[in-house]
Amino acid sequence: MPRTPKILLIDDEPLMRISISDALKEEGYIVHETESGKEGINSSKETSYDIVITDLRLPDIGGVEVLKSCKRNSPDTQVILITAYGSVDTAVEAMKYGAYDYITKPFSMDELLLMVKRLIRFKDLEEENMMLKEQVEGRYNFSGIVGKSEKMKEIFDKVFIVAQTDSTVLILGESGTGKELVANAVHFNSQRRNEPFVKISCAALPETLLEAELFGYEKGAFTGAIKQKKGRFELANKGTLFLDEIGEISPAIQVKLLRVLQEREFDRLGGTETLSVDVRIICATQRDLKKEVQKGIFREDLYYRLNVVPITLPPLRERKGDVMLLANHFLNYFSEHYKKNIKGFSIDAVELLLQYPYPGNVRELENIVERAVVMSKGDEIHPWDLSEEVNNNNIGDCFKVLQNIQSYEHLTKVMRDFEKQYITKVLEETKGNKTLAAKLLGVSRKTLWEKCKLLEIIKM
């Protein structure tokens, strides 16, 4: 679960303090209030806050002293100063001591909330960059697999456990989820890591060639067999054989593969000698083999031989917490590869990346980031650097809403229905975060509130 940001609010004016506190709490933040600088400094020493919002002029200690103390006690805490018009110069001077920003009275609550939201996003990106460094050091990296979500942590645990054995592993998941990376992780963390690791794609070859590749052949076994050739099983002896897209093999190959799994022996094509092998088998498929068994396409006995330890990789849309970790990982790689100094993603680009469903999973995200790095002209990735699919994702939602509207109705009613459905959808997507919803809709919070009231949208 994502953590809830903590905010310390210091203001000696009760009405101002209560108004700001209520607005922040409504957005889901944890808020602690004090009315003096001394109380604020003491609180910041006892509790770690993400943000401190303080009036520049306080009855005892000024906001600049609060700022300096906060930065000494907790350098990661960001400080926003509230200042009157006549004190702007002092606020600007305070920026030299590490203040994040200042806001001048009188200000709208939307303006302050937007500033806080941007700051929280900035801190989240900093934390993601730190996690990326941890990933490089190996804390969230398992032989090239990048992830910090609970589902990925479970997979890391399972990979670590199964790697210590010789059990057959069946890796399941949609295309682009990283099945080959998991196979790599199992082998290179096993006791067979120094032995051969042989791979073959069962979907890439027709039946006759696949059989020859798996089991090898003797000279003269068929036309063109001018010399003996060892098969993948023989080459992988003492090591690991990775059979990718195992669901594509024919019934004839299934029978021969079953024999190898049961007896650990096979014959080369055209050969008379039975060969024994010591091979660890790892298979992968994007097919539902249970359904293939029910249809009679895949042998049931082979399925149970392969499905000793299943590892199912979740699609990227089910591990959204890993999107920016992966995006930053690819950004670092491609920035170095294309010799560009790109520091990160803009807030708007991050929001687009988090909203996109990734039908092509991690592989698609990798391609999106590579394209963005190639197209970028600055030191930050912006929405216009991203692919059309990512940018047009929200546009597609509009057409889905239109499909629910009845034809040949009065234009005013159609527009009202569309507006109601679309605002409701945006509020659902933002989990009721009105500030973010208003930003996505391009209106103020006040306008959004008025429209929700007019359109009788209960979400508000």
MARSE-187198 format. One record per residue (C-alpha): residue number from 1; x, y, z. Coordinates in Angstrom, 3 decimals. Layout:
N
   num         px         py         pz
   NUM          X          Y          Z
...
END
This chain:
460
   num         px         py         pz
     1      0.000      0.000      0.000
     2      1.314      3.512     -0.835
     3      2.180      5.612      2.208
     4      0.133      8.689      3.133
     5      2.194     11.920      3.066
     6      2.601     13.737      6.404
     7      2.394     17.522      6.510
     8      3.249     19.924      9.344
     9      1.261     23.185      9.223
    10      2.508     26.195     11.270
    11      0.303     29.305     11.348
    12     -0.788     31.538     14.229
    13     -4.014     32.650     12.502
    14     -6.679     30.105     13.584
    15     -9.018     30.636     10.608
    16     -6.201     30.322      8.047
    17     -4.750     27.282      9.827
    18     -8.096     25.483     10.022
    19     -8.958     26.254      6.373
    20     -5.644     24.940      5.060
    21     -5.728     21.911      7.363
    22     -9.257     20.934      6.289
    23     -8.368     21.263      2.601
    24     -5.258     19.118      3.011
    25     -7.070     16.445      5.021
    26     -9.808     16.337      2.399
    27     -7.108     15.393     -0.120
    28     -6.098     12.472      2.100
    29     -2.960     13.902      3.714
    30     -2.047     13.457      7.396
    31     -1.820     16.967      8.895
    32     -0.360     18.102     12.227
    33     -0.999     21.731     13.243
    34      0.922     24.111     15.483
    35      0.476     27.839     16.041
    36      4.064     28.782     16.924
    37      7.503     28.304     15.432
    38      8.902     26.660     18.574
    39      6.128     24.063     18.628
    40      6.704     23.421     14.933
    41     10.464     22.913     15.398
    42      9.896     20.532     18.313
    43      7.332     18.570     16.295
    44      9.714     18.306     13.321
    45     12.384     16.849     15.621
    46      9.994     14.165     16.913
    47      8.254     13.272     13.641
    48      9.498     12.932     10.072
    49      7.326     15.100      7.810
    50      7.240     15.100      4.023
    51      6.268     18.776      3.872
    52      6.268     21.702      6.293
    53      3.976     24.611      5.448
    54      4.793     27.628      7.605
    55      3.848     31.277      7.759
    56      6.891     33.499      7.283
    57      5.855     35.739     10.199
    58      5.142     33.960     13.472
    59      4.787     35.457     16.982
    60      7.946     33.809     18.383
    61     10.315     32.358     15.773
    62     10.098     33.359     12.105
    63      9.499     30.999      9.210
    64     13.121     31.290      8.038
    65     14.366     29.910     11.379
    66     11.816     27.104     11.133
    67     13.125     26.392      7.635
    68     16.755     26.226      8.780
    69     15.892     23.961     11.712
    70     13.840     21.583      9.527
    71     16.662     21.318      6.997
    72     19.160     20.549      9.765
    73     16.968     17.881     11.370
    74     15.580     16.342      8.185
    75     17.190     17.395      4.872
    76     14.561     15.459      2.876
    77     11.682     17.505      4.348
    78     10.479     20.185      1.933
    79      9.285     23.568      3.187
    80      6.655     25.873      1.668
    81      6.496     29.440      3.016
    82      3.323     31.519      3.296
    83      4.109     35.199      2.976
    84      2.373     38.570      2.709
    85      2.989     40.695     -0.384
    86      5.445     42.968      1.442
    87      7.619     40.034      2.533
    88      8.227     38.471     -0.873
    89     11.887     39.532     -0.865
    90     12.404     37.677      2.417
    91     10.694     34.593      1.003
    92     12.895     34.692     -2.093
    93     15.945     35.013      0.171
    94     14.701     31.965      2.087
    95     14.894     29.913     -1.115
    96     18.682     30.076     -0.713
    97     18.330     28.163      2.555
    98     16.470     25.322      0.844
    99     12.792     26.350      0.787
   100     10.907     24.515     -1.961
   101      8.644     27.451     -2.826
   102      6.552     30.238     -1.365
   103      2.963     31.372     -1.833
   104      1.753     34.950     -1.394
   105     -1.361     36.017      0.499
   106     -4.108     36.216     -0.551
   107     -4.019     32.895     -2.424
   108     -6.608     30.401     -3.589
   109     -6.715     27.030     -1.863
   110     -6.471     25.371     -5.290
   111     -3.133     27.103     -5.836
   112     -1.702     25.773     -2.564
   113     -3.102     22.264     -3.105
   114     -1.606     22.129     -6.592
   115      1.776     23.185     -5.181
   116      1.572     20.460     -2.522
   117      0.530     17.882     -5.097
   118      3.448     18.724     -7.374
   119      5.824     18.549     -4.437
   120      4.509     15.125     -3.395
   121      4.927     13.943     -6.978
   122      8.466     15.324     -6.998
   123      9.272     13.451     -3.774
   124      7.733     10.257     -5.160
   125      9.945     10.519     -8.233
   126     12.982     11.024     -5.992
   127     12.063      7.876     -4.057
   128     11.597      5.972     -7.326
   129     15.063      7.083     -8.404
   130     16.439      5.831     -5.084
   131     14.667      2.525     -5.627
   132     16.217      2.398     -9.086
   133     19.658      2.725     -7.487
   134     18.743     -0.051     -5.060
   135     17.648     -2.111     -8.031
   136     21.033     -1.569     -9.683
   137     22.669     -2.722     -6.450
   138     20.544     -5.868     -6.535
   139     17.907     -5.232     -3.876
   140     15.094     -5.198     -6.433
   141     16.998     -6.938     -9.210
   142     17.023    -10.684     -9.789
   143     19.055    -11.473    -12.907
   144     17.547     -8.570    -14.841
   145     13.991     -8.728    -13.432
   146     12.931     -5.301    -12.172
   147     10.038     -4.901     -9.746
   148      9.036     -3.888     -6.234
   149      5.302     -4.726     -6.188
   150      4.019     -7.445     -3.872
   151      3.346     -9.757     -6.820
   152      6.912     -9.416     -8.066
   153      8.348     -9.915     -4.578
   154      6.402    -13.195     -4.397
   155      7.918    -14.229     -7.724
   156     11.421    -13.327     -6.497
   157     10.855    -15.542     -3.459
   158      9.583    -18.436     -5.577
   159     12.468    -18.106     -8.059
   160     15.002    -18.127     -5.235
   161     13.462    -21.256     -3.684
   162     13.031    -23.237     -6.907
   163     16.516    -22.272     -8.154
   164     18.035    -24.337     -5.341
   165     16.392    -27.502     -6.713
   166     16.337    -29.412    -10.007
   167     12.545    -29.308    -10.308
   168     10.952    -28.664    -13.696
   169      9.567    -25.123    -13.915
   170      6.636    -23.934    -16.039
   171      6.572    -20.151    -16.534
   172      3.183    -18.740    -17.548
   173      2.252    -15.241    -18.634
   174      1.237    -12.963    -21.469
   175      3.675    -12.016    -24.196
   176      6.149     -9.381    -23.042
   177      5.923    -10.096    -19.304
   178      9.523    -11.316    -19.010
   179      9.253    -15.121    -19.012
   180     12.750    -15.562    -20.451
   181     14.196    -13.302    -17.736
   182     12.681    -15.576    -15.087
   183     14.189    -18.597    -16.829
   184     17.565    -16.831    -16.755
   185     17.132    -16.099    -13.055
   186     16.313    -19.716    -12.211
   187     19.367    -21.053    -14.044
   188     21.922    -18.459    -12.960
   189     20.904    -18.753     -9.312
   190     21.042    -22.554     -9.345
   191     23.865    -25.021     -8.736
   192     23.956    -25.516    -12.515
   193     24.928    -21.883    -13.149
   194     28.382    -22.847    -14.447
   195     26.987    -25.494    -16.791
   196     25.381    -24.943    -20.240
   197     22.171    -22.918    -20.481
   198     20.565    -23.817    -23.826
   199     17.471    -22.092    -25.224
   200     15.108    -22.911    -28.061
   201     11.835    -21.348    -29.244
   202      9.384    -24.136    -30.045
   203      7.233    -21.746    -32.076
   204     10.055    -20.680    -34.386
   205     10.594    -24.048    -36.121
   206      8.367    -26.505    -38.022
   207      7.895    -29.963    -36.490
   208     10.634    -31.776    -38.452
   209     13.274    -29.129    -37.778
   210     12.262    -28.809    -34.117
   211     12.678    -32.555    -33.598
   212     16.126    -32.438    -35.184
   213     17.111    -29.438    -33.089
   214     15.937    -31.013    -29.832
   215     17.294    -34.531    -30.243
   216     20.017    -34.169    -32.887
   217     20.590    -36.535    -35.813
   218     23.098    -38.970    -37.306
   219     24.813    -38.598    -40.644
   220     22.442    -39.713    -43.412
   221     19.322    -39.564    -41.207
   222     17.590    -37.471    -43.893
   223     18.475    -35.583    -47.043
   224     20.993    -32.903    -46.177
   225     22.236    -34.623    -43.009
   226     25.856    -34.755    -44.154
   227     27.299    -35.144    -40.659
   228     26.254    -35.955    -37.105
   229     24.714    -33.114    -35.101
   230     24.111    -32.979    -31.370
   231     20.645    -31.815    -30.262
   232     19.775    -29.217    -27.619
   233     19.188    -31.898    -24.960
   234     22.659    -33.284    -25.494
   235     24.241    -29.817    -25.546
   236     22.477    -28.919    -22.279
   237     23.742    -32.008    -20.419
   238     24.538    -31.166    -16.759
   239     22.931    -27.765    -17.313
   240     19.518    -26.285    -18.118
   241     17.316    -26.432    -21.228
   242     14.789    -23.628    -21.722
   243     11.867    -24.559    -23.992
   244     10.101    -21.320    -24.894
   245      6.508    -21.428    -26.214
   246      6.134    -25.076    -25.194
   247      2.414    -24.876    -25.971
   248      3.175    -24.788    -29.713
   249      4.743    -28.269    -30.041
   250      2.974    -30.963    -32.070
   251      1.519    -34.200    -30.612
   252      4.445    -36.214    -32.045
   253      7.031    -34.007    -30.323
   254      4.958    -34.114    -27.120
   255      5.328    -37.917    -27.007
   256      9.116    -37.779    -27.436
   257      9.461    -34.959    -24.898
   258      7.430    -36.956    -22.364
   259      9.850    -39.870    -22.729
   260     12.853    -37.638    -22.027
   261     11.179    -36.210    -18.919
   262     10.267    -39.663    -17.639
   263     13.362    -41.669    -18.564
   264     15.988    -38.923    -19.010
   265     17.057    -40.585    -22.260
   266     16.461    -40.202    -26.014
   267     17.688    -41.279    -29.464
   268     19.125    -39.059    -32.167
   269     17.214    -39.092    -35.445
   270     18.516    -42.016    -37.476
   271     20.493    -43.296    -34.514
   272     20.508    -46.657    -32.760
   273     22.200    -45.603    -29.531
   274     20.085    -44.440    -26.582
   275     21.639    -41.423    -24.870
   276     21.165    -40.491    -21.227
   277     21.105    -36.863    -20.093
   278     21.065    -34.928    -16.856
   279     19.124    -31.784    -17.778
   280     17.009    -29.357    -15.804
   281     13.924    -28.349    -17.832
   282     12.371    -24.866    -17.783
   283      9.380    -24.212    -20.048
   284      7.396    -21.084    -20.865
   285      4.129    -20.401    -22.638
   286      1.520    -17.704    -23.037
   287     -1.138    -20.345    -23.701
   288     -3.507    -21.718    -21.047
   289     -2.270    -25.315    -21.058
   290     -5.161    -26.485    -18.846
   291     -7.613    -25.442    -21.565
   292     -5.360    -27.001    -24.220
   293     -5.520    -30.287    -22.283
   294     -9.329    -30.076    -22.088
   295     -9.475    -29.521    -25.860
   296     -7.219    -32.510    -26.479
   297     -4.498    -30.352    -28.020
   298     -1.921    -30.891    -25.259
   299     -1.209    -34.201    -23.534
   300     -2.421    -34.334    -19.952
   301      0.462    -36.542    -18.757
   302      3.011    -34.142    -20.295
   303      1.250    -31.170    -18.726
   304      1.632    -32.654    -15.232
   305      5.276    -33.488    -15.929
   306      5.949    -29.863    -16.880
   307      3.749    -28.203    -14.271
   308      5.831    -29.233    -11.230
   309      6.554    -25.662    -10.133
   310      4.412    -23.105    -11.983
   311      5.420    -19.430    -11.926
   312      2.762    -17.074    -13.283
   313      3.928    -13.603    -14.290
   314      1.333    -10.844    -13.879
   315      0.698     -8.458    -16.785
   316      2.048     -4.941    -16.296
   317     -1.481     -3.533    -15.895
   318     -1.728     -5.550    -12.643
   319      1.572     -4.222    -11.252
   320      1.214     -0.480    -11.844
   321      3.517      0.151     -8.896
   322      6.376     -1.135    -11.070
   323      5.657      1.062    -14.100
   324      7.852      4.019    -13.136
   325     10.549      1.788    -11.644
   326     10.764      0.013    -15.000
   327     10.442      3.269    -16.953
   328     13.360      4.802    -15.027
   329     15.370      1.614    -15.499
   330     14.862      1.776    -19.280
   331     15.430      5.558    -19.285
   332     18.847      5.155    -17.672
   333     19.792      2.374    -20.067
   334     18.715      4.119    -23.277
   335     20.030      7.517    -22.167
   336     23.453      5.956    -21.804
   337     23.053      3.908    -24.994
   338     22.113      6.948    -27.116
   339     24.538      9.214    -25.212
   340     21.842     11.604    -23.970
   341     21.660     13.361    -20.600
   342     17.979     12.808    -19.747
   343     17.276     13.151    -16.030
   344     13.686     11.939    -15.782
   345     10.017     12.238    -16.753
   346      7.825     15.328    -16.388
   347      4.802     15.063    -14.074
   348      2.408     15.017    -17.048
   349      4.442     12.268    -18.744
   350      4.380     10.220    -15.534
   351      0.593     10.528    -15.320
   352      0.197      9.349    -18.930
   353      2.519      6.393    -18.360
   354      0.624      5.370    -15.209
   355     -2.755      5.537    -16.980
   356     -1.771      3.486    -20.048
   357     -2.887     -0.221    -19.942
   358      0.203     -1.717    -21.715
   359     -1.296     -4.517    -23.832
   360      2.290     -5.393    -24.818
   361      3.408     -5.448    -21.164
   362      7.017     -4.717    -20.136
   363      8.304     -5.128    -23.705
   364      5.925     -2.378    -24.872
   365      6.986     -0.062    -22.036
   366     10.611     -0.625    -23.025
   367      9.813      0.360    -26.622
   368      7.860      3.434    -25.454
   369     10.781      4.663    -23.350
   370     13.336      3.974    -26.079
   371     11.277      6.004    -28.556
   372     10.905      8.819    -26.019
   373     14.658      8.952    -25.436
   374     15.314      9.029    -29.173
   375     12.737     11.800    -29.762
   376     13.543     13.927    -26.704
   377     15.307     17.243    -27.318
   378     15.788     18.216    -23.675
   379     16.826     16.755    -20.349
   380     13.315     15.550    -19.453
   381     10.739     13.289    -21.131
   382      7.478     15.150    -21.903
   383      4.099     13.893    -23.194
   384      4.972     14.912    -26.755
   385      7.969     12.563    -26.629
   386      5.716      9.570    -25.892
   387      3.967      7.412    -28.481
   388      0.550      8.253    -29.948
   389     -0.972      5.210    -28.218
   390     -0.006      6.569    -24.796
   391     -1.215     10.098    -25.574
   392     -4.452      8.913    -27.178
   393     -5.407      6.609    -24.303
   394     -7.683      9.229    -22.712
   395     -9.235     10.082    -26.082
   396    -10.259      6.429    -26.440
   397    -12.118      6.678    -23.133
   398    -14.227      9.507    -24.561
   399    -15.513      7.290    -27.382
   400    -16.347      4.492    -24.935
   401    -18.538      6.951    -23.017
   402    -20.232      8.093    -26.242
   403    -21.259      4.515    -27.045
   404    -23.544      4.519    -23.989
   405    -25.503      7.575    -25.131
   406    -28.817      6.964    -26.946
   407    -29.046      8.114    -30.579
   408    -31.226     10.910    -31.932
   409    -31.704     12.768    -28.661
   410    -31.695     16.531    -28.164
   411    -28.121     17.840    -28.432
   412    -28.350     19.574    -25.036
   413    -29.272     16.296    -23.317
   414    -26.555     14.362    -25.179
   415    -23.931     16.909    -24.108
   416    -25.207     16.866    -20.512
   417    -25.164     13.031    -20.397
   418    -21.694     12.888    -21.894
   419    -20.357     15.506    -19.499
   420    -21.845     13.685    -16.497
   421    -20.497     10.292    -17.540
   422    -17.072     11.621    -18.420
   423    -16.641     13.603    -15.175
   424    -17.812     10.558    -13.205
   425    -15.270      8.370    -15.011
   426    -12.410     10.813    -14.325
   427    -13.377     10.985    -10.638
   428    -13.368      7.174    -10.482
   429     -9.965      7.016    -12.171
   430     -8.532      9.552     -9.697
   431    -10.223      7.783     -6.741
   432    -12.157     10.935     -5.871
   433     -9.082     13.216     -5.888
   434    -10.815     16.423     -6.958
   435     -7.643     18.428     -7.472
   436     -6.200     15.846     -9.848
   437     -9.572     15.336    -11.568
   438     -9.933     19.077    -12.123
   439     -6.406     19.225    -13.570
   440     -7.118     16.351    -15.978
   441    -10.391     18.006    -17.021
   442     -8.722     21.410    -17.417
   443    -10.997     23.230    -14.972
   444    -10.663     24.669    -11.464
   445    -11.804     22.756     -8.374
   446    -14.581     25.289     -7.932
   447    -15.817     24.737    -11.495
   448    -15.661     20.974    -11.005
   449    -17.613     21.244     -7.750
   450    -20.289     23.393     -9.443
   451    -20.604     20.987    -12.380
   452    -20.930     17.997    -10.054
   453    -23.640     19.769     -8.114
   454    -25.478     20.759    -11.327
   455    -25.158     17.292    -12.863
   456    -26.024     15.559     -9.557
   457    -22.763     13.604     -9.418
   458    -22.626     12.001     -5.965
   459    -18.825     11.483     -6.039
   460    -18.322     15.058     -4.802
END
